[in-house]
Amino acid sequence: MVGICDGLEQAGHARRERDVADRRAYAVTITDSGRQLLAQAEDAVPEFLGGTFHALSPTERRQLSSILGKLLQPRP
């Protein structure tokens, strides 16, 4: 996680500051350039998913989504 934060901070997409309430922790915040990059990534998701799952019919995509949803549910 530290490596990811280091990279984001070096690229100017995030900022790390000491947490004033807990000096062992850092508060990580997104910068304006980070918000722009995030928006670009979110805009690219539909095209990515369309390309990734192009071989599945709409029915098969719904089935896959349902199955994956079940797998992600918390266990009782």
SVG drawing of the C-alpha trace seen along z (x, -y; Angstrom):
<svg xmlns="http://www.w3.org/2000/svg" viewBox="-31 -20 38 38">
<polyline fill="none" stroke="black" stroke-width="0.4" points="0.0,0.0 2.8,-2.4 4.3,-1.8 1.0,-2.7 0.7,-5.8 4.3,-6.7 3.6,-6.5 0.3,-8.4 2.0,-11.1 5.0,-11.4 2.7,-11.8 0.7,-14.5 -2.5,-12.5 -2.6,-12.2 -1.3,-13.9 -0.2,-12.4 -0.3,-14.3 0.2,-13.1 -3.0,-12.4 -3.1,-15.0 -5.2,-12.6 -2.8,-9.6 0.8,-10.4 1.4,-6.8 -1.1,-7.3 -1.4,-9.4 -4.4,-11.0 -4.3,-10.4 -6.3,-12.8 -6.9,-13.0 -5.7,-16.0 -7.4,-17.8 -5.2,-15.8 -6.1,-12.6 -9.8,-13.5 -9.3,-14.0 -7.4,-10.7 -10.2,-8.9 -12.9,-10.4 -11.0,-9.3 -10.7,-5.8 -14.4,-5.7 -15.3,-6.8 -13.2,-4.0 -14.9,-1.2 -17.9,-0.6 -15.6,-0.2 -13.2,2.0 -16.0,4.3 -17.6,4.4 -14.3,5.6 -13.6,8.0 -17.0,9.7 -17.7,9.4 -18.1,13.1 -21.0,13.3 -24.6,12.6 -26.5,10.1 -28.2,13.0 -24.8,14.6 -23.5,11.2 -26.5,10.9 -25.9,14.5 -22.2,13.9 -23.0,10.7 -25.5,12.6 -23.1,15.4 -20.3,12.9 -22.6,11.0 -23.4,14.1 -19.7,14.8 -19.1,11.4 -21.9,11.6 -20.6,11.8 -20.9,15.3 -23.3,15.7"/>
</svg>
